[in-house]
Amino acid sequence: MATAAPSTTLPDAAPTATAQPAAWGGQAPAFSPLYQQIKSLILQSLQQGEWKPGEVIPSEFDLAARYKVSQGTVRKAVDELAADNLLVRRQGRGTFVATHAEQQVQYRFLRLQPDHGTADSEGPAQRDFVDCKRQRASAEVARLLGLRAGDPVLQARRLLRFSGVPTILEDIWLPAGPFKGLTAERLSQYHGPMYALFEAEFGVRMVRADEKLRAVLPDHAQATLLDVSPATPLLSVERIAYTYSDEPMELRRGLYRTDTHHYRNRLS
């Protein structure tokens, strides 16, 4: 990759495959826009833990010097990472690694909104963990989590209430290895988002998720916990959450009441 003079912006649209600076760790860049290559390198540093959640990353000037590119190229890469909720810009303070403990990130994966008001105005959900146990992964759970059938997993069931009304019932599967020591008691004692707990105490950061939605009818146990009739249609949301390295780390299946809430997603 050509070295840019400080006042020169390399054309972001042009792919490049020339030799990279030593600071890049010896990995040849792929054919992609230059800012995308810088984005990948910053992601690599995040994945390796060079900058921890909540920590400030180097300035755009310092990153430009490190990667020997223009500040404009770095800015474009950082803008995309901020749009992906992996970095957070703070006016006058710098750019920080996003953490699930922050308010703007807490509801990143929760798309259920009240029909009137917002998730913030509704306040935090009341959470009850019905169960948390260690078990062997079924063939289906193992396939979705990239495990082998019979590998140990943790399964938790929790009920979320909004304004006292049971609204979401979730079944959650986690690979047992990365979450050694996690119990229902620990989950119940932690008052922040689950992903913040995973991040702070187990070093596991969920950065993206894939979801599947369909309408279903609850079984008797699910209907009882959600205080609805078994004939009530519910929104079923299956989510697989991934880490920086695209490793599946959580399978979550939720049943959502939609009599007072709706699923909202913004497409862009």
N, C-alpha and C positions, 0 to 999 in steps of 0.2 A: 504493500500500500504506500502510495506516495506520501511524503511528509509535507504537511501544509504549513505555510508561513502563517504567523499569528493573525495577519490581516486578511488572509485568503480563505474563503469558504469553498471546500471541495464540493463538486456537484453531487448532491445526494442521490440523484436519479441514476448516476452511472455506476454499474457494478465494477468491482475491482477484485483482483486475485493476485496482486503482487505481494512480495515478501512483507511480513508484518514486523513491527518493532518488537524488541526482546521483551518488553513489558507485557506483551500479549500472551506469554506463557507457552510460545512455541506451537500454537494451534493455528493452522492456515484458515483464513476466513473463507466462507462460502461465497458464491456469486450472489450478491444481494446488495441493496443500497447501502452506502457507507454508514448511515445513521443506524440501520438495522444491525450491522455488525457491532457497532458500539453498544447498542442496546443489549445484544447477546453477551458481550463482555461484562457489562454491568450486572446483568442477570447472573452470570457465572460467579461474580464476586459475592452477590447476595446468597446464592446457593451454598457457596463455600463458607459462609459466615464471616466474611471479612468485615461486613457492616451488619450489626445486629438490629432486630426490630426496635424502633424508637431512637436509634442513633442517627446522627447527621452524617451524610456522605460528603466526600470532597466537593469543593465548588466546581462549577462548570469550567472555570479557568484551569484549575488543577487537573481535572479529568481530561481536558483538551491537551494539556502538556503531557499527561501520562500516556495517552493513546496517540499523540502526535497528529491530531486533527484539529479542525477549527472549533471554536466555542459554539457556533451555529449548529454544527453537526451534533455535538454533545447535547445541546439544548433540545433538539428535535427528539433524540433518543430518550432523554429524561422526561420530556412532555408525554411521550407514549407510555412510559412506565408509570407516570403519575395518573394518566387516564385509565390505566389498568389497575389502579389502587395499590400498586406495589411501592410507590414513593409518594410522599406528601410534601408539597411546597408550603413553607411558612414565611410570610412576608417579613423581610428584614432579618430572618434567622437562618435561612438556608433550606436545604432539601433533606428530608428525613426518610428512613426506612419505615414504611407503614406498619402498623401493628393493629391486630384485631381488638385491642383494648381501646382504640380511639373511636370516638363517637361516629365519625363519618365512615368508618369501616365496619362497625358492629353489625349493621343491617345490610351489608353487601350481598349476602347470600339469602337473606330473608325477603322474599318478594310479596308476602302477604300484607296487604294494607287494609286498614279499616275503611268502610264505606264513607265515613265522615271523619275528617281530620287526617292526621298523618301518624306514622309509627312513633315519631318522637312525642307527639301530643298525647298519644295513647299511653305512653309510659312503658317501662320494661315489663316483660311477661313474668308471671308467677310460674316457677318451674318446679315440677315434682318428678323425681326419678322413681319410676315404678319398679324398675329392676335393673341390675347390672351384674352380669355373670360371664365367666370364662367358659368357652365351649369350642368344639371342633367346627371348622368351617365346612358348610355344605358345598357341594360342587358348584352351585350357582354363586354363592358368596365368594368362594375362592376364585372363580373366574373373573368376577368383577373387581376384586381387589388384587389381582395378579399373584395369588397364592396357590398352594396345592391343596386339594381337597383333604380335609382332616387337620390342616394347620390350625394352631390355636388362635382364636379371635376373642375379642371382648364384645358382648352384645348388651346394649343399654336401651331401655325404653323410658321415654320421658313425656310428660304431659305439660303443655303450655297453656296457661290461662291468661286472658286479657280481660281486665275489669271483672275478674272472678269467674268468667265464663270459659269452660274448657274449649279450646279452639284448634289446637294442633296436637296430634299424637305422632310421635316419632320413634321408629326403631332404628338404631345406629349400630353398625358393625365396624370395629377397628382391628387391625392386625395387632396381636398381643405383644409382639416384641418391642416396638417403639413406645408402647404405652404401659410398660411394666409398672405395677404398683397403683394403677388407676382403679378406683373403687367407686361404688355408688355413694358412699359417704363423702369421698373427696369431691365428687361431682356436685353433690348437694350443698357442700360447704362453700363452694366457689360461687361468688355472686356476679361475676362478669360473664361474657360470652364464652361458650365452650371452646371456640377456636383460640381465644386469648389464653385459656388454660393450657391447651395443647402447645401453644407457642412458647409460653413462659416456663412451663415445668417439664416439657418433654422435647422441646426443640423442634417441634413439627409445625410448619407454617403452611396452611392451605392458601393457595394463590389463585386457583381457578376451579371451576366445577362444571360438570355436564349434568343436565337434568332431562328427565322424561316426565310428561304430564298425561294423566288420563282421568276419567271419571269412573268411580267405583262405588260399590255398596260395602259398608263395614260388616265384619262378622259380629257376633254377639258381644264378645269381650271389648272390641273396639268401640262399638256403639255405646256400651255401658260407660266406658271411660270418657267418651266425648259427650255423653248425656244427650244422645240423639236416637231416633228410631232406626232399626236395622234397614228400613226402607229409604233412609235419607241418603241421597247421592253426595259423595264427598270428592274433593280433588285429591288425587294421589300424585305425589311428587317424589320421584326417585332421583337421588343426587349422588354422584361420585365426585369427591373432592380430591384434588391433586396438589402435590408440592411443587417447588421450583423445578425439579427434575422430571416433571410429568409422571411421578410415581403415585398411583392411586393409594390413598391413605384413609379414606373413610367412605363407607356406603351408608346412605341415610334414606329411609323410606318414611315419608310423612303423609298423614291424612289430615286434610285441612277442611274445616267447616267454612262454608262461603255464604252463610245466611246474613252475616254482618260484615264480612271481609271479602276481598277480591284479590286475585293474583295479578300483580302489575309488573310489567317489564318494559323498559325503554329500549327501542331498537334504533341503532344508528349505523 
